[in-house]
Amino acid sequence: MDEGEGVDWATTEMPELDITHRKSISLDKRQITAIISSIISVLLLLSSGYILYNWYQNYDGSNNANLPPPDEYITWQSDFRAMTGIDGVSATGSGVGICVVDTGIDLSHQDFGGRQLSGWKDFIQDQETPYDDQGHGTAMSGLIWADGWMKGVSPNADLYVAKAMNSQGEGVDETIAAAVDWCVDSGVDIISMSLGGAGGFNFILSSTDELENSVNNALSQGVFVVAAAGNDGENDDGDVASPGSVEDVICVGGIDRTGTIWAGSSSGDNNGEFFPNPMLPRSNPDMKPEVTAPGKDVPVLIPPSQQTKEPSRYGPYAHASGTSAATAWVAGGIALLLEEKPELSHNGSSGGSGAISDVKQWLSDSATGQEGHDDHYGYGVFNVEALISSANS
């Protein structure tokens, strides 16, 4: 029989044995004991193997919440950190407030180290205790704030979380707009929005989109807003998602560890259009997207509360692709800049909308791997070490 060939024992005819001339066999006590011991040893080995096999097959959140990530995740994280200049910066985000608008956060993850948020608001169920019933928000917050096996970009930042999307990862403009307003009222310096959708009709001073109006209000007060370009690159609708499309928002596309654009990263339409949404051509440094950052196979945190729904052999970790991850990465990077240059924050001596314009110019000057602007790559790959250098020059 060839190796691996299956046998249907229900239909296979077994050969008949001639037992008319079988020789009787007698065993002494020692032989019987040895045989029984051998049988018991084999059964124990089989039992142990079965238990190990079932443990591996059922490797879920009930028994692996404290496992470290696999070695390749540590390597991938290091590659992305080197690419974006984080390892060349001593800042950790200390004293900078970042607000993540998403599905919430599960603070029980080991890489949050038992720390508490600086602010929390639940716009979905109005619960006082932070939670995440979808997982996306924990993953994004981890890219900014983790300080365990996985290292966030700005682990010492003051983190605020506004839960504005439900357990399906869905939200509506007015709810997300209210979350943005809460972030601004909380006094944060940066709002990270790993989300996007269709924009409204834009007029001279306002938009029909409630979220875009809240974002513009945040920008007018000197609060940096970082948003995702979108994930429709393989079926592109022609422009980046809103609110990333808003002029002064820092819009972020995704790349892999080699600096190549992730196939799903949305491209910008920088030529202007008359219909369906009138828009003037964009100019530097506001062409979309502005920069790219880690967006393919990015190691992220998985909420322990979600692991029983989606068993993982990697413990409370996974890897994700999308411009959501790239957005959180850049938001954390802007926090490093603001720690180094606190005068640029919304309440700093040089803060305000002018500071946002300056930072966007430095972003375009310091991004790597690109000459000029490209509708997919933006001005290049985000590099925080080069950004701080540009700001200091």
KEFIVEX-874109 format. One record per residue (C-alpha): residue number from 0; x, y, z. Coordinates in steps of 0.5 Angstrom, whole numbers. Layout:
<atoms>
+------+-------+-------+-------+
: mike :     u :     v :     w :
+------+-------+-------+-------+
:  NUM :     X :     Y :     Z :
...
+------+-------+-------+-------+
</atoms>
This chain:
<atoms>
+------+-------+-------+-------+
: mike :     u :     v :     w :
+------+-------+-------+-------+
:    0 :     0 :     0 :     0 :
:    1 :     3 :     7 :    -2 :
:    2 :     4 :    11 :     4 :
:    3 :    -2 :    16 :     6 :
:    4 :    -7 :    12 :     2 :
:    5 :   -13 :    11 :     6 :
:    6 :   -17 :     5 :     7 :
:    7 :   -24 :     4 :     8 :
:    8 :   -25 :    -2 :    13 :
:    9 :   -32 :    -2 :    13 :
:   10 :   -32 :    -5 :     6 :
:   11 :   -25 :    -8 :     5 :
:   12 :   -25 :   -16 :     6 :
:   13 :   -20 :   -19 :    11 :
:   14 :   -16 :   -25 :     9 :
:   15 :   -19 :   -32 :    13 :
:   16 :   -13 :   -35 :    17 :
:   17 :   -12 :   -42 :    18 :
:   18 :   -13 :   -44 :    25 :
:   19 :   -13 :   -52 :    25 :
:   20 :    -6 :   -53 :    26 :
:   21 :    -4 :   -47 :    30 :
:   22 :     1 :   -49 :    36 :
:   23 :     0 :   -47 :    43 :
:   24 :     4 :   -42 :    46 :
:   25 :     5 :   -42 :    54 :
:   26 :     8 :   -36 :    57 :
:   27 :    12 :   -36 :    64 :
:   28 :    10 :   -30 :    69 :
:   29 :    16 :   -26 :    68 :
:   30 :    14 :   -26 :    60 :
:   31 :     7 :   -24 :    62 :
:   32 :     9 :   -18 :    66 :
:   33 :    14 :   -15 :    61 :
:   34 :     8 :   -16 :    56 :
:   35 :     3 :   -12 :    60 :
:   36 :     9 :    -7 :    62 :
:   37 :    10 :    -6 :    55 :
:   38 :     3 :    -5 :    53 :
:   39 :     2 :     0 :    59 :
:   40 :     8 :     4 :    56 :
:   41 :     5 :     4 :    49 :
:   42 :    -2 :     7 :    52 :
:   43 :     1 :    12 :    56 :
:   44 :     5 :    15 :    50 :
:   45 :    -1 :    15 :    46 :
:   46 :    -5 :    18 :    51 :
:   47 :     0 :    23 :    52 :
:   48 :     1 :    24 :    44 :
:   49 :    -7 :    25 :    44 :
:   50 :    -7 :    30 :    50 :
:   51 :    -1 :    34 :    46 :
:   52 :    -5 :    34 :    40 :
:   53 :   -12 :    36 :    42 :
:   54 :    -8 :    42 :    46 :
:   55 :    -5 :    44 :    40 :
:   56 :   -11 :    44 :    36 :
:   57 :   -15 :    48 :    42 :
:   58 :   -10 :    53 :    43 :
:   59 :   -15 :    59 :    45 :
:   60 :   -16 :    64 :    49 :
:   61 :   -17 :    60 :    55 :
:   62 :   -10 :    57 :    56 :
:   63 :    -5 :    62 :    52 :
:   64 :    -7 :    69 :    54 :
:   65 :     0 :    70 :    57 :
:   66 :     4 :    67 :    52 :
:   67 :    10 :    71 :    48 :
:   68 :     9 :    72 :    41 :
:   69 :    12 :    68 :    36 :
:   70 :    20 :    70 :    34 :
:   71 :    18 :    72 :    27 :
:   72 :    13 :    78 :    30 :
:   73 :    19 :    81 :    34 :
:   74 :    23 :    81 :    28 :
:   75 :    18 :    84 :    24 :
:   76 :    17 :    89 :    29 :
:   77 :    24 :    91 :    29 :
:   78 :    24 :    91 :    22 :
:   79 :    18 :    96 :    22 :
:   80 :    21 :   100 :    27 :
:   81 :    28 :   101 :    24 :
:   82 :    25 :   103 :    17 :
:   83 :    21 :   109 :    21 :
:   84 :    27 :   111 :    25 :
:   85 :    24 :   110 :    32 :
:   86 :    30 :   106 :    34 :
:   87 :    34 :   113 :    33 :
:   88 :    29 :   117 :    38 :
:   89 :    30 :   117 :    45 :
:   90 :    23 :   120 :    46 :
:   91 :    17 :   115 :    48 :
:   92 :    11 :   120 :    48 :
:   93 :    11 :   122 :    55 :
:   94 :     7 :   128 :    56 :
:   95 :     3 :   128 :    50 :
:   96 :    -4 :   126 :    50 :
:   97 :    -7 :   121 :    44 :
:   98 :   -14 :   120 :    43 :
:   99 :   -16 :   113 :    39 :
:  100 :   -23 :   113 :    36 :
:  101 :   -25 :   106 :    35 :
:  102 :   -28 :   100 :    38 :
:  103 :   -25 :   101 :    45 :
:  104 :   -20 :    97 :    49 :
:  105 :   -18 :    91 :    53 :
:  106 :   -14 :    93 :    58 :
:  107 :   -13 :    86 :    61 :
:  108 :    -8 :    85 :    55 :
:  109 :    -1 :    83 :    58 :
:  110 :     3 :    88 :    54 :
:  111 :    -1 :    94 :    57 :
:  112 :     2 :    92 :    64 :
:  113 :    -4 :    94 :    68 :
:  114 :    -4 :   101 :    66 :
:  115 :   -10 :   106 :    66 :
:  116 :   -13 :   110 :    61 :
:  117 :   -12 :   118 :    62 :
:  118 :   -19 :   118 :    59 :
:  119 :   -25 :   114 :    57 :
:  120 :   -32 :   115 :    54 :
:  121 :   -37 :   110 :    51 :
:  122 :   -41 :   112 :    46 :
:  123 :   -44 :   106 :    44 :
:  124 :   -47 :   103 :    51 :
:  125 :   -45 :   108 :    56 :
:  126 :   -41 :   103 :    60 :
:  127 :   -36 :   106 :    65 :
:  128 :   -31 :   101 :    65 :
:  129 :   -26 :   100 :    58 :
:  130 :   -28 :    94 :    54 :
:  131 :   -27 :    92 :    47 :
:  132 :   -32 :    87 :    44 :
:  133 :   -29 :    87 :    37 :
:  134 :   -22 :    88 :    38 :
:  135 :   -20 :    93 :    33 :
:  136 :   -19 :    98 :    38 :
:  137 :   -14 :    94 :    42 :
:  138 :   -10 :    93 :    36 :
:  139 :    -9 :   100 :    34 :
:  140 :    -8 :   102 :    41 :
:  141 :    -3 :    97 :    42 :
:  142 :     1 :   100 :    36 :
:  143 :     1 :   106 :    40 :
:  144 :     2 :   104 :    47 :
:  145 :     4 :    97 :    48 :
:  146 :    10 :    96 :    53 :
:  147 :    11 :    89 :    54 :
:  148 :    13 :    84 :    48 :
:  149 :    10 :    88 :    43 :
:  150 :    13 :    95 :    44 :
:  151 :     8 :   101 :    42 :
:  152 :    11 :   107 :    38 :
:  153 :    10 :   112 :    44 :
:  154 :     9 :   107 :    50 :
:  155 :     9 :   113 :    55 :
:  156 :     4 :   118 :    52 :
:  157 :    -3 :   119 :    56 :
:  158 :    -8 :   115 :    52 :
:  159 :   -15 :   117 :    51 :
:  160 :   -20 :   112 :    48 :
:  161 :   -27 :   114 :    45 :
:  162 :   -31 :   108 :    43 :
:  163 :   -35 :   110 :    37 :
:  164 :   -36 :   103 :    33 :
:  165 :   -40 :    97 :    35 :
:  166 :   -38 :    90 :    36 :
:  167 :   -38 :    89 :    28 :
:  168 :   -33 :    95 :    27 :
:  169 :   -39 :    99 :    25 :
:  170 :   -40 :   107 :    26 :
:  171 :   -44 :   113 :    24 :
:  172 :   -42 :   120 :    23 :
:  173 :   -46 :   123 :    28 :
:  174 :   -43 :   118 :    33 :
:  175 :   -36 :   119 :    31 :
:  176 :   -36 :   126 :    30 :
:  177 :   -39 :   126 :    38 :
:  178 :   -33 :   122 :    40 :
:  179 :   -28 :   127 :    36 :
:  180 :   -31 :   133 :    40 :
:  181 :   -30 :   129 :    46 :
:  182 :   -23 :   128 :    45 :
:  183 :   -22 :   135 :    43 :
:  184 :   -25 :   137 :    50 :
:  185 :   -21 :   132 :    54 :
:  186 :   -15 :   137 :    52 :
:  187 :   -11 :   131 :    47 :
:  188 :    -6 :   133 :    42 :
:  189 :    -7 :   128 :    37 :
:  190 :   -13 :   124 :    35 :
:  191 :   -12 :   117 :    31 :
:  192 :   -17 :   115 :    27 :
:  193 :   -16 :   108 :    24 :
:  194 :   -23 :   109 :    20 :
:  195 :   -26 :   112 :    14 :
:  196 :   -32 :   112 :     9 :
:  197 :   -35 :   117 :     4 :
:  198 :   -34 :   124 :     5 :
:  199 :   -40 :   129 :     5 :
:  200 :   -41 :   135 :     0 :
:  201 :   -36 :   141 :     1 :
:  202 :   -37 :   148 :     1 :
:  203 :   -33 :   154 :     2 :
:  204 :   -33 :   154 :    10 :
:  205 :   -36 :   147 :    12 :
:  206 :   -38 :   140 :     9 :
:  207 :   -45 :   137 :     9 :
:  208 :   -41 :   131 :    13 :
:  209 :   -42 :   132 :    21 :
:  210 :   -35 :   128 :    22 :
:  211 :   -31 :   132 :    17 :
:  212 :   -34 :   139 :    21 :
:  213 :   -32 :   136 :    28 :
:  214 :   -25 :   134 :    25 :
:  215 :   -24 :   141 :    22 :
:  216 :   -26 :   144 :    29 :
:  217 :   -21 :   140 :    32 :
:  218 :   -15 :   142 :    27 :
:  219 :   -17 :   149 :    28 :
:  220 :   -16 :   148 :    35 :
:  221 :    -9 :   146 :    33 :
:  222 :   -10 :   138 :    35 :
:  223 :    -7 :   134 :    30 :
:  224 :   -11 :   129 :    26 :
:  225 :    -9 :   122 :    23 :
:  226 :   -13 :   118 :    19 :
:  227 :   -13 :   112 :    14 :
:  228 :   -13 :   113 :     7 :
:  229 :   -17 :   107 :     6 :
:  230 :   -17 :    99 :     4 :
:  231 :   -20 :    99 :    -3 :
:  232 :   -13 :   100 :    -7 :
:  233 :   -15 :    93 :   -11 :
:  234 :   -22 :    96 :   -13 :
:  235 :   -20 :   104 :   -12 :
:  236 :   -26 :   109 :   -12 :
:  237 :   -21 :   114 :   -14 :
:  238 :   -19 :   118 :    -8 :
:  239 :   -17 :   116 :     0 :
:  240 :   -23 :   116 :     5 :
:  241 :   -26 :   121 :     9 :
:  242 :   -24 :   124 :    14 :
:  243 :   -17 :   123 :    11 :
:  244 :   -19 :   127 :     5 :
:  245 :   -20 :   133 :     9 :
:  246 :   -14 :   138 :     7 :
:  247 :   -10 :   139 :    14 :
:  248 :   -11 :   131 :    16 :
:  249 :    -5 :   127 :    16 :
:  250 :    -7 :   121 :    11 :
:  251 :    -3 :   115 :    12 :
:  252 :    -3 :   109 :     7 :
:  253 :     1 :   102 :     8 :
:  254 :     7 :    99 :     6 :
:  255 :    10 :    92 :     7 :
:  256 :    17 :    91 :    11 :
:  257 :    21 :    92 :     4 :
:  258 :    18 :    99 :     3 :
:  259 :    13 :    97 :    -2 :
:  260 :     6 :    99 :    -2 :
:  261 :     1 :    94 :     0 :
:  262 :    -4 :    92 :    -5 :
:  263 :   -10 :    94 :    -1 :
:  264 :    -8 :   102 :     0 :
:  265 :   -12 :   107 :    -3 :
:  266 :    -9 :   112 :    -8 :
:  267 :   -11 :   119 :    -8 :
:  268 :   -14 :   124 :   -13 :
:  269 :   -10 :   130 :   -13 :
:  270 :   -13 :   133 :   -19 :
:  271 :   -19 :   136 :   -17 :
:  272 :   -26 :   134 :   -20 :
:  273 :   -33 :   138 :   -21 :
:  274 :   -37 :   132 :   -20 :
:  275 :   -40 :   128 :   -16 :
:  276 :   -36 :   132 :   -10 :
:  277 :   -33 :   139 :   -13 :
:  278 :   -26 :   139 :   -11 :
:  279 :   -20 :   144 :   -13 :
:  280 :   -14 :   140 :   -14 :
:  281 :    -9 :   139 :    -8 :
:  282 :    -3 :   142 :    -7 :
:  283 :     4 :   141 :    -3 :
:  284 :     4 :   139 :     3 :
:  285 :    -3 :   137 :     3 :
:  286 :    -3 :   132 :    -3 :
:  287 :    -6 :   125 :    -1 :
:  288 :    -4 :   121 :     2 :
:  289 :     1 :   125 :     6 :
:  290 :     6 :   119 :     8 :
:  291 :     6 :   111 :     8 :
:  292 :     7 :   107 :    14 :
:  293 :     7 :   100 :    16 :
:  294 :     1 :    97 :    13 :
:  295 :     2 :    89 :    11 :
:  296 :     3 :    84 :    16 :
:  297 :     4 :    88 :    22 :
:  298 :     4 :    85 :    29 :
:  299 :    -2 :    87 :    33 :
:  300 :    -5 :    85 :    40 :
:  301 :   -11 :    81 :    41 :
:  302 :   -16 :    82 :    46 :
:  303 :   -16 :    76 :    51 :
:  304 :   -24 :    77 :    51 :
:  305 :   -24 :    76 :    44 :
:  306 :   -19 :    69 :    43 :
:  307 :   -25 :    64 :    45 :
:  308 :   -28 :    67 :    39 :
:  309 :   -22 :    66 :    34 :
:  310 :   -17 :    61 :    37 :
:  311 :   -10 :    63 :    36 :
:  312 :    -4 :    59 :    36 :
:  313 :     0 :    65 :    37 :
:  314 :    -3 :    67 :    44 :
:  315 :    -6 :    74 :    45 :
:  316 :    -2 :    76 :    38 :
:  317 :    -4 :    76 :    31 :
:  318 :    -1 :    80 :    25 :
:  319 :    -6 :    85 :    21 :
:  320 :    -6 :    88 :    14 :
:  321 :    -9 :    95 :    13 :
:  322 :    -8 :   103 :    13 :
:  323 :   -11 :   102 :    20 :
:  324 :    -5 :   100 :    23 :
:  325 :    -1 :   105 :    19 :
:  326 :    -5 :   110 :    22 :
:  327 :    -4 :   108 :    29 :
:  328 :     4 :   108 :    27 :
:  329 :     4 :   115 :    25 :
:  330 :     0 :   118 :    31 :
:  331 :     5 :   115 :    35 :
:  332 :    10 :   118 :    31 :
:  333 :     7 :   125 :    32 :
:  334 :     7 :   124 :    39 :
:  335 :    15 :   123 :    39 :
:  336 :    15 :   129 :    35 :
:  337 :    11 :   133 :    40 :
:  338 :    15 :   131 :    46 :
:  339 :    21 :   133 :    43 :
:  340 :    18 :   140 :    41 :
:  341 :    12 :   141 :    46 :
:  342 :    11 :   148 :    43 :
:  343 :     8 :   145 :    37 :
:  344 :     2 :   142 :    41 :
:  345 :    -5 :   145 :    41 :
:  346 :    -3 :   149 :    48 :
:  347 :     4 :   150 :    46 :
:  348 :     7 :   157 :    45 :
:  349 :     8 :   155 :    37 :
:  350 :     1 :   151 :    37 :
:  351 :    -5 :   152 :    33 :
:  352 :    -7 :   151 :    26 :
:  353 :     0 :   154 :    24 :
:  354 :     4 :   148 :    27 :
:  355 :     0 :   143 :    23 :
:  356 :     2 :   146 :    17 :
:  357 :     9 :   146 :    19 :
:  358 :     9 :   139 :    21 :
:  359 :     6 :   137 :    14 :
:  360 :    11 :   141 :    11 :
:  361 :    17 :   137 :    15 :
:  362 :    13 :   131 :    14 :
:  363 :    14 :   131 :     6 :
:  364 :    21 :   134 :     7 :
:  365 :    23 :   128 :    11 :
:  366 :    19 :   122 :     8 :
:  367 :    24 :   117 :     5 :
:  368 :    24 :   113 :    -1 :
:  369 :    20 :   118 :    -6 :
:  370 :    22 :   124 :   -10 :
:  371 :    16 :   128 :   -10 :
:  372 :     9 :   126 :    -9 :
:  373 :     6 :   119 :   -11 :
:  374 :    -2 :   118 :   -11 :
:  375 :     0 :   111 :    -7 :
:  376 :     6 :   112 :    -4 :
:  377 :     5 :   120 :    -2 :
:  378 :    11 :   124 :     0 :
:  379 :    14 :   117 :     2 :
:  380 :    15 :   113 :     8 :
:  381 :    14 :   116 :    15 :
:  382 :    21 :   117 :    19 :
:  383 :    20 :   120 :    25 :
:  384 :    28 :   121 :    26 :
:  385 :    28 :   125 :    20 :
:  386 :    22 :   128 :    22 :
:  387 :    25 :   131 :    28 :
:  388 :    31 :   133 :    25 :
:  389 :    27 :   137 :    20 :
:  390 :    23 :   140 :    25 :
:  391 :    30 :   142 :    29 :
:  392 :    33 :   145 :    22 :
+------+-------+-------+-------+
</atoms>
